[in-house]
Amino acid sequence: MPKSSSLIFIQDHIITHKLRVVDTDLSEKLTNKRFLKLKGLRGSEKELLFEENSHLRSINRRSVEISERIQDGNRTETTQCNGMDENDLDKFEDEWSALWKPGANQKEIDSAISNKDLL
């Protein structure tokens, strides 16, 4: 009788958005990783071992990353600031809220198209 598999399978999903406002570069990256143990014949069954999520927001060279790990119903979260002190986190979030407005009207699209030779 064949043995069941004990291989680890990782589902990895990444979504990245970028936006430039005047001379400010903004980016947002969402990452989700699920670590699964393949069980049964030919890995027909999967058991979730743990999950890792991260949300990274950047304004120019400053960034904030919130990471979480979920295992056995327990959630652990960490926040890491890069290029600034944790005291500047509120200011970063205010700046993010003021600038992160994805979308464009037709006038902005036409202007970008007509200025593409300048890039």
Phi and psi restraints in degrees (range 20) as a CNS / XPLOR table:
assign (resid 1 and name C) (resid 2 and name N)
       (resid 2 and name CA) (resid 2 and name C) 1.0 -67.5 20.0 2
assign (resid 2 and name N) (resid 2 and name CA)
       (resid 2 and name C) (resid 3 and name N) 1.0 146.6 20.0 2
assign (resid 2 and name C) (resid 3 and name N)
       (resid 3 and name CA) (resid 3 and name C) 1.0 -78.0 20.0 2
assign (resid 3 and name N) (resid 3 and name CA)
       (resid 3 and name C) (resid 4 and name N) 1.0 152.3 20.0 2
assign (resid 3 and name C) (resid 4 and name N)
       (resid 4 and name CA) (resid 4 and name C) 1.0 -77.0 20.0 2
assign (resid 4 and name N) (resid 4 and name CA)
       (resid 4 and name C) (resid 5 and name N) 1.0 153.8 20.0 2
assign (resid 4 and name C) (resid 5 and name N)
       (resid 5 and name CA) (resid 5 and name C) 1.0 -75.5 20.0 2
assign (resid 5 and name N) (resid 5 and name CA)
       (resid 5 and name C) (resid 6 and name N) 1.0 148.1 20.0 2
assign (resid 5 and name C) (resid 6 and name N)
       (resid 6 and name CA) (resid 6 and name C) 1.0 -127.1 20.0 2
assign (resid 6 and name N) (resid 6 and name CA)
       (resid 6 and name C) (resid 7 and name N) 1.0 27.6 20.0 2
assign (resid 6 and name C) (resid 7 and name N)
       (resid 7 and name CA) (resid 7 and name C) 1.0 -73.6 20.0 2
assign (resid 7 and name N) (resid 7 and name CA)
       (resid 7 and name C) (resid 8 and name N) 1.0 149.8 20.0 2
assign (resid 7 and name C) (resid 8 and name N)
       (resid 8 and name CA) (resid 8 and name C) 1.0 -99.8 20.0 2
assign (resid 8 and name N) (resid 8 and name CA)
       (resid 8 and name C) (resid 9 and name N) 1.0 132.0 20.0 2
assign (resid 8 and name C) (resid 9 and name N)
       (resid 9 and name CA) (resid 9 and name C) 1.0 -117.2 20.0 2
assign (resid 9 and name N) (resid 9 and name CA)
       (resid 9 and name C) (resid 10 and name N) 1.0 134.5 20.0 2
assign (resid 9 and name C) (resid 10 and name N)
       (resid 10 and name CA) (resid 10 and name C) 1.0 -115.3 20.0 2
assign (resid 10 and name N) (resid 10 and name CA)
       (resid 10 and name C) (resid 11 and name N) 1.0 122.2 20.0 2
assign (resid 10 and name C) (resid 11 and name N)
       (resid 11 and name CA) (resid 11 and name C) 1.0 -94.4 20.0 2
assign (resid 11 and name N) (resid 11 and name CA)
       (resid 11 and name C) (resid 12 and name N) 1.0 124.3 20.0 2
assign (resid 11 and name C) (resid 12 and name N)
       (resid 12 and name CA) (resid 12 and name C) 1.0 -125.5 20.0 2
assign (resid 12 and name N) (resid 12 and name CA)
       (resid 12 and name C) (resid 13 and name N) 1.0 119.4 20.0 2
assign (resid 12 and name C) (resid 13 and name N)
       (resid 13 and name CA) (resid 13 and name C) 1.0 -123.1 20.0 2
assign (resid 13 and name N) (resid 13 and name CA)
       (resid 13 and name C) (resid 14 and name N) 1.0 132.0 20.0 2
assign (resid 13 and name C) (resid 14 and name N)
       (resid 14 and name CA) (resid 14 and name C) 1.0 -133.6 20.0 2
assign (resid 14 and name N) (resid 14 and name CA)
       (resid 14 and name C) (resid 15 and name N) 1.0 132.8 20.0 2
assign (resid 14 and name C) (resid 15 and name N)
       (resid 15 and name CA) (resid 15 and name C) 1.0 -126.0 20.0 2
assign (resid 15 and name N) (resid 15 and name CA)
       (resid 15 and name C) (resid 16 and name N) 1.0 128.0 20.0 2
assign (resid 15 and name C) (resid 16 and name N)
       (resid 16 and name CA) (resid 16 and name C) 1.0 -126.5 20.0 2
assign (resid 16 and name N) (resid 16 and name CA)
       (resid 16 and name C) (resid 17 and name N) 1.0 134.8 20.0 2
assign (resid 16 and name C) (resid 17 and name N)
       (resid 17 and name CA) (resid 17 and name C) 1.0 -126.1 20.0 2
assign (resid 17 and name N) (resid 17 and name CA)
       (resid 17 and name C) (resid 18 and name N) 1.0 140.6 20.0 2
assign (resid 17 and name C) (resid 18 and name N)
       (resid 18 and name CA) (resid 18 and name C) 1.0 -130.9 20.0 2
assign (resid 18 and name N) (resid 18 and name CA)
       (resid 18 and name C) (resid 19 and name N) 1.0 148.2 20.0 2
assign (resid 18 and name C) (resid 19 and name N)
       (resid 19 and name CA) (resid 19 and name C) 1.0 -148.9 20.0 2
assign (resid 19 and name N) (resid 19 and name CA)
       (resid 19 and name C) (resid 20 and name N) 1.0 139.9 20.0 2
assign (resid 19 and name C) (resid 20 and name N)
       (resid 20 and name CA) (resid 20 and name C) 1.0 -119.8 20.0 2
assign (resid 20 and name N) (resid 20 and name CA)
       (resid 20 and name C) (resid 21 and name N) 1.0 124.5 20.0 2
assign (resid 20 and name C) (resid 21 and name N)
       (resid 21 and name CA) (resid 21 and name C) 1.0 -120.0 20.0 2
assign (resid 21 and name N) (resid 21 and name CA)
       (resid 21 and name C) (resid 22 and name N) 1.0 112.2 20.0 2
assign (resid 21 and name C) (resid 22 and name N)
       (resid 22 and name CA) (resid 22 and name C) 1.0 52.4 20.0 2
assign (resid 22 and name N) (resid 22 and name CA)
       (resid 22 and name C) (resid 23 and name N) 1.0 -112.7 20.0 2
assign (resid 22 and name C) (resid 23 and name N)
       (resid 23 and name CA) (resid 23 and name C) 1.0 -107.0 20.0 2
assign (resid 23 and name N) (resid 23 and name CA)
       (resid 23 and name C) (resid 24 and name N) 1.0 24.2 20.0 2
assign (resid 23 and name C) (resid 24 and name N)
       (resid 24 and name CA) (resid 24 and name C) 1.0 -117.0 20.0 2
assign (resid 24 and name N) (resid 24 and name CA)
       (resid 24 and name C) (resid 25 and name N) 1.0 125.5 20.0 2
assign (resid 24 and name C) (resid 25 and name N)
       (resid 25 and name CA) (resid 25 and name C) 1.0 -97.5 20.0 2
assign (resid 25 and name N) (resid 25 and name CA)
       (resid 25 and name C) (resid 26 and name N) 1.0 127.9 20.0 2
assign (resid 25 and name C) (resid 26 and name N)
       (resid 26 and name CA) (resid 26 and name C) 1.0 -121.2 20.0 2
assign (resid 26 and name N) (resid 26 and name CA)
       (resid 26 and name C) (resid 27 and name N) 1.0 144.4 20.0 2
assign (resid 26 and name C) (resid 27 and name N)
       (resid 27 and name CA) (resid 27 and name C) 1.0 -147.7 20.0 2
assign (resid 27 and name N) (resid 27 and name CA)
       (resid 27 and name C) (resid 28 and name N) 1.0 151.5 20.0 2
assign (resid 27 and name C) (resid 28 and name N)
       (resid 28 and name CA) (resid 28 and name C) 1.0 -135.5 20.0 2
assign (resid 28 and name N) (resid 28 and name CA)
       (resid 28 and name C) (resid 29 and name N) 1.0 130.5 20.0 2
assign (resid 28 and name C) (resid 29 and name N)
       (resid 29 and name CA) (resid 29 and name C) 1.0 -131.3 20.0 2
assign (resid 29 and name N) (resid 29 and name CA)
       (resid 29 and name C) (resid 30 and name N) 1.0 122.8 20.0 2
assign (resid 29 and name C) (resid 30 and name N)
       (resid 30 and name CA) (resid 30 and name C) 1.0 -111.1 20.0 2
assign (resid 30 and name N) (resid 30 and name CA)
       (resid 30 and name C) (resid 31 and name N) 1.0 129.7 20.0 2
assign (resid 30 and name C) (resid 31 and name N)
       (resid 31 and name CA) (resid 31 and name C) 1.0 -127.6 20.0 2
assign (resid 31 and name N) (resid 31 and name CA)
       (resid 31 and name C) (resid 32 and name N) 1.0 136.1 20.0 2
assign (resid 31 and name C) (resid 32 and name N)
       (resid 32 and name CA) (resid 32 and name C) 1.0 -132.7 20.0 2
assign (resid 32 and name N) (resid 32 and name CA)
       (resid 32 and name C) (resid 33 and name N) 1.0 124.7 20.0 2
assign (resid 32 and name C) (resid 33 and name N)
       (resid 33 and name CA) (resid 33 and name C) 1.0 -123.9 20.0 2
assign (resid 33 and name N) (resid 33 and name CA)
       (resid 33 and name C) (resid 34 and name N) 1.0 130.5 20.0 2
assign (resid 33 and name C) (resid 34 and name N)
       (resid 34 and name CA) (resid 34 and name C) 1.0 -118.3 20.0 2
assign (resid 34 and name N) (resid 34 and name CA)
       (resid 34 and name C) (resid 35 and name N) 1.0 124.0 20.0 2
assign (resid 34 and name C) (resid 35 and name N)
       (resid 35 and name CA) (resid 35 and name C) 1.0 -100.7 20.0 2
assign (resid 35 and name N) (resid 35 and name CA)
       (resid 35 and name C) (resid 36 and name N) 1.0 116.8 20.0 2
assign (resid 35 and name C) (resid 36 and name N)
       (resid 36 and name CA) (resid 36 and name C) 1.0 -119.6 20.0 2
assign (resid 36 and name N) (resid 36 and name CA)
       (resid 36 and name C) (resid 37 and name N) 1.0 142.8 20.0 2
assign (resid 36 and name C) (resid 37 and name N)
       (resid 37 and name CA) (resid 37 and name C) 1.0 -98.3 20.0 2
assign (resid 37 and name N) (resid 37 and name CA)
       (resid 37 and name C) (resid 38 and name N) 1.0 124.7 20.0 2
assign (resid 37 and name C) (resid 38 and name N)
       (resid 38 and name CA) (resid 38 and name C) 1.0 -83.3 20.0 2
assign (resid 38 and name N) (resid 38 and name CA)
       (resid 38 and name C) (resid 39 and name N) 1.0 128.9 20.0 2
assign (resid 38 and name C) (resid 39 and name N)
       (resid 39 and name CA) (resid 39 and name C) 1.0 -129.0 20.0 2
assign (resid 39 and name N) (resid 39 and name CA)
       (resid 39 and name C) (resid 40 and name N) 1.0 169.5 20.0 2
assign (resid 39 and name C) (resid 40 and name N)
       (resid 40 and name CA) (resid 40 and name C) 1.0 78.3 20.0 2
assign (resid 40 and name N) (resid 40 and name CA)
       (resid 40 and name C) (resid 41 and name N) 1.0 -179.9 20.0 2
assign (resid 40 and name C) (resid 41 and name N)
       (resid 41 and name CA) (resid 41 and name C) 1.0 -67.0 20.0 2
assign (resid 41 and name N) (resid 41 and name CA)
       (resid 41 and name C) (resid 42 and name N) 1.0 127.7 20.0 2
assign (resid 41 and name C) (resid 42 and name N)
       (resid 42 and name CA) (resid 42 and name C) 1.0 55.2 20.0 2
assign (resid 42 and name N) (resid 42 and name CA)
       (resid 42 and name C) (resid 43 and name N) 1.0 30.7 20.0 2
assign (resid 42 and name C) (resid 43 and name N)
       (resid 43 and name CA) (resid 43 and name C) 1.0 66.1 20.0 2
assign (resid 43 and name N) (resid 43 and name CA)
       (resid 43 and name C) (resid 44 and name N) 1.0 31.5 20.0 2
assign (resid 43 and name C) (resid 44 and name N)
       (resid 44 and name CA) (resid 44 and name C) 1.0 -69.0 20.0 2
assign (resid 44 and name N) (resid 44 and name CA)
       (resid 44 and name C) (resid 45 and name N) 1.0 -20.5 20.0 2
assign (resid 44 and name C) (resid 45 and name N)
       (resid 45 and name CA) (resid 45 and name C) 1.0 -116.2 20.0 2
assign (resid 45 and name N) (resid 45 and name CA)
       (resid 45 and name C) (resid 46 and name N) 1.0 148.5 20.0 2
assign (resid 45 and name C) (resid 46 and name N)
       (resid 46 and name CA) (resid 46 and name C) 1.0 -128.0 20.0 2
assign (resid 46 and name N) (resid 46 and name CA)
       (resid 46 and name C) (resid 47 and name N) 1.0 138.8 20.0 2
assign (resid 46 and name C) (resid 47 and name N)
       (resid 47 and name CA) (resid 47 and name C) 1.0 -118.8 20.0 2
assign (resid 47 and name N) (resid 47 and name CA)
       (resid 47 and name C) (resid 48 and name N) 1.0 124.8 20.0 2
assign (resid 47 and name C) (resid 48 and name N)
       (resid 48 and name CA) (resid 48 and name C) 1.0 -73.0 20.0 2
assign (resid 48 and name N) (resid 48 and name CA)
       (resid 48 and name C) (resid 49 and name N) 1.0 119.8 20.0 2
assign (resid 48 and name C) (resid 49 and name N)
       (resid 49 and name CA) (resid 49 and name C) 1.0 -85.9 20.0 2
assign (resid 49 and name N) (resid 49 and name CA)
       (resid 49 and name C) (resid 50 and name N) 1.0 -52.4 20.0 2
assign (resid 49 and name C) (resid 50 and name N)
       (resid 50 and name CA) (resid 50 and name C) 1.0 -164.8 20.0 2
assign (resid 50 and name N) (resid 50 and name CA)
       (resid 50 and name C) (resid 51 and name N) 1.0 168.6 20.0 2
assign (resid 50 and name C) (resid 51 and name N)
       (resid 51 and name CA) (resid 51 and name C) 1.0 -133.3 20.0 2
assign (resid 51 and name N) (resid 51 and name CA)
       (resid 51 and name C) (resid 52 and name N) 1.0 140.2 20.0 2
assign (resid 51 and name C) (resid 52 and name N)
       (resid 52 and name CA) (resid 52 and name C) 1.0 -124.0 20.0 2
assign (resid 52 and name N) (resid 52 and name CA)
       (resid 52 and name C) (resid 53 and name N) 1.0 131.8 20.0 2
assign (resid 52 and name C) (resid 53 and name N)
       (resid 53 and name CA) (resid 53 and name C) 1.0 -126.6 20.0 2
assign (resid 53 and name N) (resid 53 and name CA)
       (resid 53 and name C) (resid 54 and name N) 1.0 144.5 20.0 2
assign (resid 53 and name C) (resid 54 and name N)
       (resid 54 and name CA) (resid 54 and name C) 1.0 -140.8 20.0 2
assign (resid 54 and name N) (resid 54 and name CA)
       (resid 54 and name C) (resid 55 and name N) 1.0 149.0 20.0 2
assign (resid 54 and name C) (resid 55 and name N)
       (resid 55 and name CA) (resid 55 and name C) 1.0 -132.2 20.0 2
assign (resid 55 and name N) (resid 55 and name CA)
       (resid 55 and name C) (resid 56 and name N) 1.0 109.9 20.0 2
assign (resid 55 and name C) (resid 56 and name N)
       (resid 56 and name CA) (resid 56 and name C) 1.0 -112.1 20.0 2
assign (resid 56 and name N) (resid 56 and name CA)
       (resid 56 and name C) (resid 57 and name N) 1.0 122.2 20.0 2
assign (resid 56 and name C) (resid 57 and name N)
       (resid 57 and name CA) (resid 57 and name C) 1.0 -116.8 20.0 2
assign (resid 57 and name N) (resid 57 and name CA)
       (resid 57 and name C) (resid 58 and name N) 1.0 134.2 20.0 2
assign (resid 57 and name C) (resid 58 and name N)
       (resid 58 and name CA) (resid 58 and name C) 1.0 -129.1 20.0 2
assign (resid 58 and name N) (resid 58 and name CA)
       (resid 58 and name C) (resid 59 and name N) 1.0 139.3 20.0 2
assign (resid 58 and name C) (resid 59 and name N)
       (resid 59 and name CA) (resid 59 and name C) 1.0 -125.4 20.0 2
assign (resid 59 and name N) (resid 59 and name CA)
       (resid 59 and name C) (resid 60 and name N) 1.0 111.6 20.0 2
assign (resid 59 and name C) (resid 60 and name N)
       (resid 60 and name CA) (resid 60 and name C) 1.0 50.4 20.0 2
assign (resid 60 and name N) (resid 60 and name CA)
       (resid 60 and name C) (resid 61 and name N) 1.0 -116.8 20.0 2
assign (resid 60 and name C) (resid 61 and name N)
       (resid 61 and name CA) (resid 61 and name C) 1.0 -99.8 20.0 2
assign (resid 61 and name N) (resid 61 and name CA)
       (resid 61 and name C) (resid 62 and name N) 1.0 6.0 20.0 2
assign (resid 61 and name C) (resid 62 and name N)
       (resid 62 and name CA) (resid 62 and name C) 1.0 -101.9 20.0 2
assign (resid 62 and name N) (resid 62 and name CA)
       (resid 62 and name C) (resid 63 and name N) 1.0 144.1 20.0 2
assign (resid 62 and name C) (resid 63 and name N)
       (resid 63 and name CA) (resid 63 and name C) 1.0 -151.7 20.0 2
assign (resid 63 and name N) (resid 63 and name CA)
       (resid 63 and name C) (resid 64 and name N) 1.0 157.9 20.0 2
assign (resid 63 and name C) (resid 64 and name N)
       (resid 64 and name CA) (resid 64 and name C) 1.0 -130.8 20.0 2
assign (resid 64 and name N) (resid 64 and name CA)
       (resid 64 and name C) (resid 65 and name N) 1.0 128.7 20.0 2
assign (resid 64 and name C) (resid 65 and name N)
       (resid 65 and name CA) (resid 65 and name C) 1.0 -122.5 20.0 2
assign (resid 65 and name N) (resid 65 and name CA)
       (resid 65 and name C) (resid 66 and name N) 1.0 125.3 20.0 2
assign (resid 65 and name C) (resid 66 and name N)
       (resid 66 and name CA) (resid 66 and name C) 1.0 -108.8 20.0 2
assign (resid 66 and name N) (resid 66 and name CA)
       (resid 66 and name C) (resid 67 and name N) 1.0 121.3 20.0 2
assign (resid 66 and name C) (resid 67 and name N)
       (resid 67 and name CA) (resid 67 and name C) 1.0 -117.2 20.0 2
assign (resid 67 and name N) (resid 67 and name CA)
       (resid 67 and name C) (resid 68 and name N) 1.0 143.5 20.0 2
assign (resid 67 and name C) (resid 68 and name N)
       (resid 68 and name CA) (resid 68 and name C) 1.0 -137.3 20.0 2
assign (resid 68 and name N) (resid 68 and name CA)
       (resid 68 and name C) (resid 69 and name N) 1.0 148.2 20.0 2
assign (resid 68 and name C) (resid 69 and name N)
       (resid 69 and name CA) (resid 69 and name C) 1.0 -128.2 20.0 2
assign (resid 69 and name N) (resid 69 and name CA)
       (resid 69 and name C) (resid 70 and name N) 1.0 130.0 20.0 2
assign (resid 69 and name C) (resid 70 and name N)
       (resid 70 and name CA) (resid 70 and name C) 1.0 -118.5 20.0 2
assign (resid 70 and name N) (resid 70 and name CA)
       (resid 70 and name C) (resid 71 and name N) 1.0 121.0 20.0 2
assign (resid 70 and name C) (resid 71 and name N)
       (resid 71 and name CA) (resid 71 and name C) 1.0 -146.4 20.0 2
assign (resid 71 and name N) (resid 71 and name CA)
       (resid 71 and name C) (resid 72 and name N) 1.0 129.8 20.0 2
assign (resid 71 and name C) (resid 72 and name N)
       (resid 72 and name CA) (resid 72 and name C) 1.0 52.5 20.0 2
assign (resid 72 and name N) (resid 72 and name CA)
       (resid 72 and name C) (resid 73 and name N) 1.0 38.4 20.0 2
assign (resid 72 and name C) (resid 73 and name N)
       (resid 73 and name CA) (resid 73 and name C) 1.0 79.3 20.0 2
assign (resid 73 and name N) (resid 73 and name CA)
       (resid 73 and name C) (resid 74 and name N) 1.0 -3.2 20.0 2
assign (resid 73 and name C) (resid 74 and name N)
       (resid 74 and name CA) (resid 74 and name C) 1.0 -97.9 20.0 2
assign (resid 74 and name N) (resid 74 and name CA)
       (resid 74 and name C) (resid 75 and name N) 1.0 136.2 20.0 2
assign (resid 74 and name C) (resid 75 and name N)
       (resid 75 and name CA) (resid 75 and name C) 1.0 -116.9 20.0 2
assign (resid 75 and name N) (resid 75 and name CA)
       (resid 75 and name C) (resid 76 and name N) 1.0 128.1 20.0 2
assign (resid 75 and name C) (resid 76 and name N)
       (resid 76 and name CA) (resid 76 and name C) 1.0 -119.7 20.0 2
assign (resid 76 and name N) (resid 76 and name CA)
       (resid 76 and name C) (resid 77 and name N) 1.0 129.4 20.0 2
assign (resid 76 and name C) (resid 77 and name N)
       (resid 77 and name CA) (resid 77 and name C) 1.0 -124.0 20.0 2
assign (resid 77 and name N) (resid 77 and name CA)
       (resid 77 and name C) (resid 78 and name N) 1.0 139.4 20.0 2
assign (resid 77 and name C) (resid 78 and name N)
       (resid 78 and name CA) (resid 78 and name C) 1.0 -131.5 20.0 2
assign (resid 78 and name N) (resid 78 and name CA)
       (resid 78 and name C) (resid 79 and name N) 1.0 148.0 20.0 2
assign (resid 78 and name C) (resid 79 and name N)
       (resid 79 and name CA) (resid 79 and name C) 1.0 -121.5 20.0 2
assign (resid 79 and name N) (resid 79 and name CA)
       (resid 79 and name C) (resid 80 and name N) 1.0 132.3 20.0 2
assign (resid 79 and name C) (resid 80 and name N)
       (resid 80 and name CA) (resid 80 and name C) 1.0 -127.4 20.0 2
assign (resid 80 and name N) (resid 80 and name CA)
       (resid 80 and name C) (resid 81 and name N) 1.0 126.9 20.0 2
assign (resid 80 and name C) (resid 81 and name N)
       (resid 81 and name CA) (resid 81 and name C) 1.0 -103.5 20.0 2
assign (resid 81 and name N) (resid 81 and name CA)
       (resid 81 and name C) (resid 82 and name N) 1.0 135.1 20.0 2
assign (resid 81 and name C) (resid 82 and name N)
       (resid 82 and name CA) (resid 82 and name C) 1.0 -123.1 20.0 2
assign (resid 82 and name N) (resid 82 and name CA)
       (resid 82 and name C) (resid 83 and name N) 1.0 131.2 20.0 2
assign (resid 82 and name C) (resid 83 and name N)
       (resid 83 and name CA) (resid 83 and name C) 1.0 81.3 20.0 2
assign (resid 83 and name N) (resid 83 and name CA)
       (resid 83 and name C) (resid 84 and name N) 1.0 12.4 20.0 2
assign (resid 83 and name C) (resid 84 and name N)
       (resid 84 and name CA) (resid 84 and name C) 1.0 -164.0 20.0 2
assign (resid 84 and name N) (resid 84 and name CA)
       (resid 84 and name C) (resid 85 and name N) 1.0 166.9 20.0 2
assign (resid 84 and name C) (resid 85 and name N)
       (resid 85 and name CA) (resid 85 and name C) 1.0 -84.9 20.0 2
assign (resid 85 and name N) (resid 85 and name CA)
       (resid 85 and name C) (resid 86 and name N) 1.0 159.6 20.0 2
assign (resid 85 and name C) (resid 86 and name N)
       (resid 86 and name CA) (resid 86 and name C) 1.0 -62.4 20.0 2
assign (resid 86 and name N) (resid 86 and name CA)
       (resid 86 and name C) (resid 87 and name N) 1.0 -25.0 20.0 2
assign (resid 86 and name C) (resid 87 and name N)
       (resid 87 and name CA) (resid 87 and name C) 1.0 -64.7 20.0 2
assign (resid 87 and name N) (resid 87 and name CA)
       (resid 87 and name C) (resid 88 and name N) 1.0 -23.8 20.0 2
assign (resid 87 and name C) (resid 88 and name N)
       (resid 88 and name CA) (resid 88 and name C) 1.0 -88.3 20.0 2
assign (resid 88 and name N) (resid 88 and name CA)
       (resid 88 and name C) (resid 89 and name N) 1.0 2.5 20.0 2
assign (resid 88 and name C) (resid 89 and name N)
       (resid 89 and name CA) (resid 89 and name C) 1.0 -61.3 20.0 2
assign (resid 89 and name N) (resid 89 and name CA)
       (resid 89 and name C) (resid 90 and name N) 1.0 -43.2 20.0 2
assign (resid 89 and name C) (resid 90 and name N)
       (resid 90 and name CA) (resid 90 and name C) 1.0 -62.3 20.0 2
assign (resid 90 and name N) (resid 90 and name CA)
       (resid 90 and name C) (resid 91 and name N) 1.0 -41.7 20.0 2
assign (resid 90 and name C) (resid 91 and name N)
       (resid 91 and name CA) (resid 91 and name C) 1.0 -63.7 20.0 2
assign (resid 91 and name N) (resid 91 and name CA)
       (resid 91 and name C) (resid 92 and name N) 1.0 -41.4 20.0 2
assign (resid 91 and name C) (resid 92 and name N)
       (resid 92 and name CA) (resid 92 and name C) 1.0 -60.0 20.0 2
assign (resid 92 and name N) (resid 92 and name CA)
       (resid 92 and name C) (resid 93 and name N) 1.0 -46.8 20.0 2
assign (resid 92 and name C) (resid 93 and name N)
       (resid 93 and name CA) (resid 93 and name C) 1.0 -64.4 20.0 2
assign (resid 93 and name N) (resid 93 and name CA)
       (resid 93 and name C) (resid 94 and name N) 1.0 -36.7 20.0 2
assign (resid 93 and name C) (resid 94 and name N)
       (resid 94 and name CA) (resid 94 and name C) 1.0 -65.4 20.0 2
assign (resid 94 and name N) (resid 94 and name CA)
       (resid 94 and name C) (resid 95 and name N) 1.0 -44.1 20.0 2
assign (resid 94 and name C) (resid 95 and name N)
       (resid 95 and name CA) (resid 95 and name C) 1.0 -63.6 20.0 2
assign (resid 95 and name N) (resid 95 and name CA)
       (resid 95 and name C) (resid 96 and name N) 1.0 -41.3 20.0 2
assign (resid 95 and name C) (resid 96 and name N)
       (resid 96 and name CA) (resid 96 and name C) 1.0 -60.0 20.0 2
assign (resid 96 and name N) (resid 96 and name CA)
       (resid 96 and name C) (resid 97 and name N) 1.0 -47.5 20.0 2
assign (resid 96 and name C) (resid 97 and name N)
       (resid 97 and name CA) (resid 97 and name C) 1.0 -62.5 20.0 2
assign (resid 97 and name N) (resid 97 and name CA)
       (resid 97 and name C) (resid 98 and name N) 1.0 -35.9 20.0 2
assign (resid 97 and name C) (resid 98 and name N)
       (resid 98 and name CA) (resid 98 and name C) 1.0 -72.7 20.0 2
assign (resid 98 and name N) (resid 98 and name CA)
       (resid 98 and name C) (resid 99 and name N) 1.0 -34.3 20.0 2
assign (resid 98 and name C) (resid 99 and name N)
       (resid 99 and name CA) (resid 99 and name C) 1.0 -98.3 20.0 2
assign (resid 99 and name N) (resid 99 and name CA)
       (resid 99 and name C) (resid 100 and name N) 1.0 -31.3 20.0 2
assign (resid 99 and name C) (resid 100 and name N)
       (resid 100 and name CA) (resid 100 and name C) 1.0 -79.5 20.0 2
assign (resid 100 and name N) (resid 100 and name CA)
       (resid 100 and name C) (resid 101 and name N) 1.0 89.4 20.0 2
assign (resid 100 and name C) (resid 101 and name N)
       (resid 101 and name CA) (resid 101 and name C) 1.0 -135.3 20.0 2
assign (resid 101 and name N) (resid 101 and name CA)
       (resid 101 and name C) (resid 102 and name N) 1.0 74.3 20.0 2
assign (resid 101 and name C) (resid 102 and name N)
       (resid 102 and name CA) (resid 102 and name C) 1.0 -62.6 20.0 2
assign (resid 102 and name N) (resid 102 and name CA)
       (resid 102 and name C) (resid 103 and name N) 1.0 145.2 20.0 2
assign (resid 102 and name C) (resid 103 and name N)
       (resid 103 and name CA) (resid 103 and name C) 1.0 129.4 20.0 2
assign (resid 103 and name N) (resid 103 and name CA)
       (resid 103 and name C) (resid 104 and name N) 1.0 158.7 20.0 2
assign (resid 103 and name C) (resid 104 and name N)
       (resid 104 and name CA) (resid 104 and name C) 1.0 -150.5 20.0 2
assign (resid 104 and name N) (resid 104 and name CA)
       (resid 104 and name C) (resid 105 and name N) 1.0 145.9 20.0 2
assign (resid 104 and name C) (resid 105 and name N)
       (resid 105 and name CA) (resid 105 and name C) 1.0 -90.5 20.0 2
assign (resid 105 and name N) (resid 105 and name CA)
       (resid 105 and name C) (resid 106 and name N) 1.0 172.0 20.0 2
assign (resid 105 and name C) (resid 106 and name N)
       (resid 106 and name CA) (resid 106 and name C) 1.0 -62.0 20.0 2
assign (resid 106 and name N) (resid 106 and name CA)
       (resid 106 and name C) (resid 107 and name N) 1.0 -36.3 20.0 2
assign (resid 106 and name C) (resid 107 and name N)
       (resid 107 and name CA) (resid 107 and name C) 1.0 -61.5 20.0 2
assign (resid 107 and name N) (resid 107 and name CA)
       (resid 107 and name C) (resid 108 and name N) 1.0 -43.2 20.0 2
assign (resid 107 and name C) (resid 108 and name N)
       (resid 108 and name CA) (resid 108 and name C) 1.0 -66.6 20.0 2
assign (resid 108 and name N) (resid 108 and name CA)
       (resid 108 and name C) (resid 109 and name N) 1.0 -38.3 20.0 2
assign (resid 108 and name C) (resid 109 and name N)
       (resid 109 and name CA) (resid 109 and name C) 1.0 -64.5 20.0 2
assign (resid 109 and name N) (resid 109 and name CA)
       (resid 109 and name C) (resid 110 and name N) 1.0 -47.0 20.0 2
assign (resid 109 and name C) (resid 110 and name N)
       (resid 110 and name CA) (resid 110 and name C) 1.0 -61.2 20.0 2
assign (resid 110 and name N) (resid 110 and name CA)
       (resid 110 and name C) (resid 111 and name N) 1.0 -40.3 20.0 2
assign (resid 110 and name C) (resid 111 and name N)
       (resid 111 and name CA) (resid 111 and name C) 1.0 -64.4 20.0 2
assign (resid 111 and name N) (resid 111 and name CA)
       (resid 111 and name C) (resid 112 and name N) 1.0 -42.3 20.0 2
assign (resid 111 and name C) (resid 112 and name N)
       (resid 112 and name CA) (resid 112 and name C) 1.0 -64.1 20.0 2
assign (resid 112 and name N) (resid 112 and name CA)
       (resid 112 and name C) (resid 113 and name N) 1.0 -40.5 20.0 2
assign (resid 112 and name C) (resid 113 and name N)
       (resid 113 and name CA) (resid 113 and name C) 1.0 -66.5 20.0 2
assign (resid 113 and name N) (resid 113 and name CA)
       (resid 113 and name C) (resid 114 and name N) 1.0 -42.8 20.0 2
assign (resid 113 and name C) (resid 114 and name N)
       (resid 114 and name CA) (resid 114 and name C) 1.0 -70.8 20.0 2
assign (resid 114 and name N) (resid 114 and name CA)
       (resid 114 and name C) (resid 115 and name N) 1.0 -24.1 20.0 2
assign (resid 114 and name C) (resid 115 and name N)
       (resid 115 and name CA) (resid 115 and name C) 1.0 -97.8 20.0 2
assign (resid 115 and name N) (resid 115 and name CA)
       (resid 115 and name C) (resid 116 and name N) 1.0 8.7 20.0 2
assign (resid 115 and name C) (resid 116 and name N)
       (resid 116 and name CA) (resid 116 and name C) 1.0 -62.8 20.0 2
assign (resid 116 and name N) (resid 116 and name CA)
       (resid 116 and name C) (resid 117 and name N) 1.0 -26.3 20.0 2
assign (resid 116 and name C) (resid 117 and name N)
       (resid 117 and name CA) (resid 117 and name C) 1.0 -70.9 20.0 2
assign (resid 117 and name N) (resid 117 and name CA)
       (resid 117 and name C) (resid 118 and name N) 1.0 -17.7 20.0 2
assign (resid 117 and name C) (resid 118 and name N)
       (resid 118 and name CA) (resid 118 and name C) 1.0 -79.5 20.0 2
assign (resid 118 and name N) (resid 118 and name CA)
       (resid 118 and name C) (resid 119 and name N) 1.0 -15.0 20.0 2
